[in-house]
Amino acid sequence: MLTKFDILPQTKKSMKLHGIWLTNVDSKVLHSRDNIAEAMDFFAETGFNVVFPIVWNKVFTLYPSQLMQATFGREIETISTETVIHSQK
């Protein structure tokens, strides 16, 4: 069984991770490059050094994906109006 010590490079100094989950729910950060840049500056200024952006939400990719293309034959899967209406019934 591998442990984190087998995988991570050995260093003399440990790095603390201060992460934030970045979602598209109730947030406009991912709506533009300017918003993303502003958010990254804010996160850095407030002590976050790792960002975990959501890229797969409610079984749909939010951005074009090579893995999605290779696996399912589609680069991106978006939510259609029909899907949203059907899921609300």
N, C-alpha and C positions, 0 to 999 in steps of 0.2 A: 504494500500500500504506500502510495506517495504522500508525503506531507508537504506543507507549504515551504518547508526548508529545502526540500528536494527540487522544487520548481523555481523558487525565487532566487535571484543571484545573492550571494553572500556579500553584505556590505558592512562596514564598520558603523555606519550611522543609519538608524531606522528613519523611515519617513512616515509621518502620520497622515492618514487619509481623512479628508473632510469633504465628503461627497454630498451632492444634491441631485435629486431625481428631477429631470426636466421633462414635463409632460405638455401635451397640447390641450389639455382640459382646463378651461378657465384661465388660459394664458395665451398671449399673442406673441410670445418670444420666438416661436418657430415659424412665424408668418413672413419674416423677411431677414435678409442678411444683416441689415442694420440693427434689427431687434436682437438678433443672436449676438452680434458684436457688443452691443450695449450690455446685454445680460452677462456675457463672459467677463467684461470689465467689472461689473458689479459683483459677480461671484468672487473674482480674484481679490477685489478690495475688501470683501467681507470674510475672507479666510477660507473659501472653498478652493480645493485644488484638484477635484475630480468631478466631472459632470457625467451623469448617466442619462442621455437623451432617450426618450421613447421613440422607437422606430416601427413598432408593430403594435397596433391597438385594435382591439375588438376583431381580431382575425384579419386585419387589413394592414398592408404596409403603407407607411406614410411617405416614403421616398422610393425612387427607383432602386432596385436591388439586383445585383448580379446573381446572388444566391436564389432569389425568387425566380429569376429568369431561367437559371439552370435547373431548378427543381420542378417548377410548375409551368414553364413556358411563357411566363408573363413577367415583365420587369417590375410592374407595380399593380396592386389590386386596390381599387378604390371602392368606397361605399356608394352605391347608387341610391337614388330616391326610392326605388322599389324595395331595396334591401332594408332601408331605414323604416319605411312604412310597415313592411312585413314584420320586422322585429318588434314593433311597438304594439302589435295586436295581441 
